[in-house]
Amino acid sequence: MSLKPRVVDFDETWNKLLTTIKAVVMLDYVERTTWNDRFSDIYALCVAYPEPLGERLYTETKVFLENHVRQLYKKVLESEEKVLVMYHRYWDEYSKGADYMDCLYR
């Protein structure tokens, strides 16, 4: 991979990245090669030519996380288990996944 800025198709790159971050946030398995490729994709977006796409990456990631948290909220409310038990379960999963995602985006 070249570190030189280049033209990047945001939508194509985002779709690959979105699949990976969904898996990461839900603590699903991600192959090492896929994980490594996503580092390159994030870098390419941030230094894209003629215009860096880091701001759009941030916005799309924020939208994904907000929607994901809304889904978790609905699951907690719809659960027949105790609310605090479910909240704790989903919070634990989400916080670990968010830590992994932070590593990917650094």
C-alpha positions in Angstrom: 0.0 0.0 0.0 1.2 3.4 -0.9 1.0 6.2 1.7 0.6 8.7 -1.1 -2.8 10.4 -1.3 -5.1 9.1 -4.1 -8.6 9.3 -5.3 -10.9 7.1 -3.2 -14.4 6.0 -3.8 -16.0 6.8 -0.5 -19.1 4.6 -0.9 -17.2 1.5 -1.9 -14.7 1.9 0.9 -17.3 2.8 3.5 -19.3 -0.4 2.6 -16.3 -2.6 3.3 -15.5 -0.6 6.5 -19.2 -0.7 7.7 -19.3 -4.5 7.4 -16.2 -4.7 9.6 -17.2 -2.1 12.2 -20.6 -3.8 12.6 -18.8 -7.1 13.4 -16.3 -5.3 15.7 -19.0 -3.5 17.7 -20.9 -6.7 18.1 -17.8 -8.6 19.1 -18.1 -10.9 16.1 -15.1 -12.5 14.5 -13.0 -10.4 12.0 -10.3 -12.1 10.0 -6.8 -10.6 10.6 -6.4 -9.7 6.9 -9.7 -7.9 6.9 -8.8 -6.0 10.0 -5.5 -5.0 8.5 -7.1 -4.0 5.2 -9.5 -1.7 7.1 -6.5 0.2 8.6 -5.4 1.0 5.1 -8.9 2.0 4.0 -9.3 4.4 6.9 -5.9 6.0 6.1 -6.8 6.2 2.4 -10.1 8.0 3.3 -8.3 10.5 5.6 -5.7 11.5 3.0 -7.8 11.1 -0.1 -7.1 13.3 -3.1 -8.3 15.9 -4.1 -10.2 16.2 -0.9 -9.7 14.3 2.4 -12.8 12.3 3.4 -12.1 12.1 7.1 -15.0 14.3 8.0 -17.4 12.2 6.0 -16.0 9.1 7.6 -16.6 10.6 11.1 -20.2 11.5 10.1 -21.0 8.1 8.7 -19.5 6.4 11.7 -21.5 8.6 14.1 -24.7 7.8 12.2 -23.9 4.0 12.4 -23.2 4.2 16.1 -26.4 6.2 16.9 -28.5 3.7 14.9 -26.8 0.8 16.6 -27.4 2.2 20.1 -31.1 2.9 19.2 -31.4 -0.8 18.3 -29.8 -1.9 21.6 -32.2 0.4 23.4 -35.2 -1.2 21.8 -33.8 -4.7 22.6 -33.4 -3.7 26.2 -37.0 -2.4 26.4 -38.5 -5.3 24.6 -36.6 -7.9 26.7 -38.5 -10.1 29.1 -35.5 -10.2 31.3 -34.8 -7.5 33.9 -33.9 -4.2 32.3 -30.7 -3.7 34.3 -29.5 -7.2 33.4 -30.0 -6.6 29.7 -28.6 -3.0 29.9 -25.5 -4.4 31.5 -25.1 -7.1 28.9 -25.4 -4.7 26.0 -23.3 -2.0 27.6 -20.5 -4.5 28.2 -20.7 -5.7 24.6 -20.9 -2.2 23.2 -18.1 -0.7 25.3 -15.7 -3.6 24.4 -16.6 -3.2 20.7 -16.2 0.5 20.9 -12.7 0.0 22.3 -11.8 -2.3 19.5 -13.2 0.2 17.0 -11.1 2.9 18.5 -8.0 0.8 17.9 -9.0 0.5 14.3 -9.6 4.2 13.8 -6.3 5.3 15.4 
